Amino acid sequence: MAKLIYVESSPRKERSHSIRVARAFLDEYSNKNPLDTIEVIDLWSKALPPFNEDRLNAKYSIMHGQAPTPAEEEAWKEIESLFDEFNQADKYVFSVPMWNFGFPYTLKHYIDLITQPGLAWSHSPEEGFKGLVQGKVLAIYAAGGSYEAGSETEAFDLQKPSFESWLGFIGLTEVERLVVEPTLAPPEDLQSLENKLIDAAKQLAQSF
Ligand SMILES: Cc1cc2nc3c(=O)[nH]c(=O)nc-3n(C[C@H](O)[C@H](O)[C@H](O)COP(=O)(O)O)c2cc1C
């Protein structure tokens, strides 16, 4: 029995293209794997604490091997519990819209909170940086424009490269990708694009 965590980062819900493809994948996945658990982390309904002075200081105390103050210790407990919730899965699905060429600030906020030394990553002179999270990933991206490899807009795409650099940094290197773009295409083209991606998502769910 495996556990899959789905992290949703579009606030557009019923209108979101990345979420529609993710739901098609998850429906098919749960039909295929009825005993697996699926947990949803909706970043727009989750109360994420600010990554403020106490939490940052806690991070630096840990990195520098110093004893945290009581306030830092308290702040760190909250961070640990957010990370522990994330770090329980064998498989991860993320739906990721493009916002201003990157991804939404809620996802960045979540990443800033959970990407912590001793939890998500470690560093030693012998091993350098090491990601401590394990599992396979499906990343479902949506963008209004098109950023295909080799196109003149490719260099503007900071969404997929930065998200996947983060995944790799924390140890998640086995990544499947589905890309819904351009979502600003005329409605009939968009419908056929989305249908294709939903089919691809269902196909992927068979063996994920
Ligand atoms: C705040 C905001 C910024 C956006 N910036 C970009 C952008 O830089 N490039 C782009 O191609 N589309 C951009 N879009 C369009 C979205 O990428 C597009 O609507 C996509 O379908 C969003 O994913 P979703 O449908 O899953 O919410 C932006 C949309 C919003 C709301």
The ligand as a MOL file (V3000), in Angstrom:
LIG
                    3D

  0  0  0     0  0            999 V3000
M  V30 BEGIN CTAB
M  V30 COUNTS 31 33 0 0 0
M  V30 BEGIN ATOM
M  V30 1 C -0.8570 36.0790 -11.9130 0
M  V30 2 C -0.7460 35.3550 -13.2330 0
M  V30 3 C 0.4320 35.4650 -13.9610 0
M  V30 4 C 0.5660 34.7750 -15.1700 0
M  V30 5 N 1.7580 34.8420 -15.8350 0
M  V30 6 C 1.9320 34.1280 -16.9670 0
M  V30 7 C 3.1750 34.1370 -17.6510 0
M  V30 8 O 4.1600 34.7520 -17.2370 0
M  V30 9 N 3.2860 33.4170 -18.7950 0
M  V30 10 C 2.2530 32.6690 -19.2940 0
M  V30 11 O 2.4320 32.0200 -20.3160 0
M  V30 12 N 1.0520 32.6400 -18.6600 0
M  V30 13 C 0.8710 33.3470 -17.5160 0
M  V30 14 N -0.3390 33.3170 -16.8620 0
M  V30 15 C -1.4160 32.4590 -17.4020 0
M  V30 16 C -1.4610 31.0970 -16.6930 0
M  V30 17 O -0.2120 30.4640 -16.7730 0
M  V30 18 C -2.5520 30.2260 -17.3100 0
M  V30 19 O -3.8120 30.8260 -17.0680 0
M  V30 20 C -2.5440 28.8060 -16.7680 0
M  V30 21 O -3.6100 28.1190 -17.3650 0
M  V30 22 C -2.6600 28.7940 -15.2520 0
M  V30 23 O -2.7600 27.4720 -14.7530 0
M  V30 24 P -4.1390 26.9140 -14.1580 0
M  V30 25 O -5.1180 26.9660 -15.3090 0
M  V30 26 O -3.8540 25.5570 -13.6970 0
M  V30 27 O -4.5290 27.8590 -13.0440 0
M  V30 28 C -0.5040 34.0010 -15.6600 0
M  V30 29 C -1.6960 33.9090 -14.9170 0
M  V30 30 C -1.8130 34.5760 -13.7180 0
M  V30 31 C -3.0930 34.4390 -12.9190 0
M  V30 END ATOM
M  V30 BEGIN BOND
M  V30 1 1 1 2
M  V30 2 1 2 3
M  V30 3 2 2 30
M  V30 4 2 3 4
M  V30 5 1 4 5
M  V30 6 1 4 28
M  V30 7 2 5 6
M  V30 8 1 6 7
M  V30 9 1 6 13
M  V30 10 2 7 8
M  V30 11 1 7 9
M  V30 12 1 9 10
M  V30 13 2 10 11
M  V30 14 1 10 12
M  V30 15 2 12 13
M  V30 16 1 13 14
M  V30 17 1 14 15
M  V30 18 1 14 28
M  V30 19 1 15 16
M  V30 20 1 16 17
M  V30 21 1 16 18
M  V30 22 1 18 19
M  V30 23 1 18 20
M  V30 24 1 20 21
M  V30 25 1 20 22
M  V30 26 1 22 23
M  V30 27 1 23 24
M  V30 28 2 24 25
M  V30 29 1 24 26
M  V30 30 1 24 27
M  V30 31 2 28 29
M  V30 32 1 29 30
M  V30 33 1 30 31
M  V30 END BOND
M  V30 END CTAB
M  END
